[in-house]
Amino acid sequence: MKTLRLRLTSAKLAEDPALLQAAEILRRGGLVAFPTETVYGLGANALNPRAVEKIFAAKQRPHWDPVIVHVASVAAARLLAAEWPVSAEHLAEAFWPGPMTMLLPRSDEIPLVCTAGRDKVGLRLPSHPVAQALIVAAGVPVAAPSANRFGHTSPTTAEHVLADLDGRIDAILDAGPCAVGVESTVLDPALDPPTIYRPGGITVEQIRQVLGKVTVAERRDTGEAPPESLESPGLGIRHYAPRARVVLVEGETGLAEALARECAGHRVGVLLPEEWPSPELATVVRWARWSEPAALARELYRGLRGLDELGVEVILCPLPAAEGIGLAVRDRLHKAAK
């Protein structure tokens, strides 16, 4: 299979030849990688089980890991949910379009392959204008996990997608880098209290301002045996991981200690905040300013992929504070370091 790289050329997205070609590929059951505000997704017609199956084959993704269904409007989301609680309405008013996925009882239209056999589907209304225009042009909801091989570092550029999936998917719609850089927040608004399964682009603090009490699910270690199914994408497994072994450190002191330990026998890379001095004996990729958590999130996957490309064996990475979007960055790094 030859993967087409489709570049936008028109000022009017609804008329852009590349976008219309991508929409036609989706309608006929093909796979298209496309940008969202978080990361690039690998899209298929969510109502076509055979098309969704192609996502799992291309990514080498196990069927116990559900996929998120992207829609173009709140009204479209309501049609795909068998129930729409008041809490979902409040969240949609506050955060949609945006990087939030709500787990809601699925309607009969949603095939079980999207939900890992569970009765709830993850629904999301992305804010990226290209993603919105693509879904509208395709005329169908779009099932889309991240556009990378299963477990690998998520893609935030078209080049990242091609590095993992070139020749395995029909096309990629190239619209430049993603703005948020980590995946959407996934939560179940109907539980008491509402439960966040994956921290992401909408922070716990923001959600509490809307819903009041909210809990964050503990990370689960599924061990050697694969689970029957997971409540949410990206739970309890090694995920978001580069080829190199990831070692997490706390602060500059922790980094110095890890460097002394790891540099003796390995080629070491460091994902280094811009304000911190460069260490000797290590390959450095500058991350972003330590004082700007949103920039750390946006540049996380670019930095991890960059160090992989430089051939390091071990990546040392400091952990930001567990607040705001820093909680999502910590979540991704802990899963990458499993």
VENCORGI-V681118 format. One record per residue. OMEGA is omega in whole degrees, 0 to 359 (999 if undefined). Layout:
BEGIN
omega->[OMEGA OMEGA]
END
This chain:
BEGIN
omega->[175 178 179 172 186 181 180 182 185 176 178 185 184 181 186 182 180 180 180 177 178 179 178 177 178 181 183 173 180 182 178 170 185 182 164 178 183 177 174 178 176 192 172 175 185 182 182 184 180 177 179 177 180 176 182 180 183 182 191 184 177 185 177 180 185 178 181 178 182 182 183 181 175 179 178 178 180 181 181 179 178 176 180 184 180 180 177 178 179 180 179 178 185 194 178 355 179 187 177 175 177 175 185 177 185 170 181 179 184 179 184 179 178 191 185 178 181 184 179 180 174 181 182 174 184 180 181 184 179 177 179 182 179 181 178 182 179 178 180 170 187 173 185 163 179 188 180 172 184 177 183 178 183 183 175 173 177 179 177 180 182 179 182 195 179 182 182 181 184 187 169 178 189 178 177 185 179 188 184 171 171 188 182 169 177 179 174 185 185 179 179 1 174 189 175 178 178 174 182 189 170 190 176 181 178 182 179 177 181 188 186 183 178 177 177 182 176 175 179 171 184 178 183 184 179 179 176 174 180 179 189 174 172 182 162 181 175 192 175 195 170 177 181 175 182 177 183 183 177 174 183 178 178 178 180 180 180 177 180 182 189 185 182 186 185 170 191 171 180 169 198 174 186 184 187 180 181 177 173 173 179 174 186 164 179 187 177 180 181 181 182 184 179 177 176 178 183 186 185 186 175 181 179 178 179 178 175 181 179 172 178 179 181 176 173 184 177 181 175 180 182 179 182 180 174 178 178 179 178 179 181 182 177 179 178 184 182 999]
END
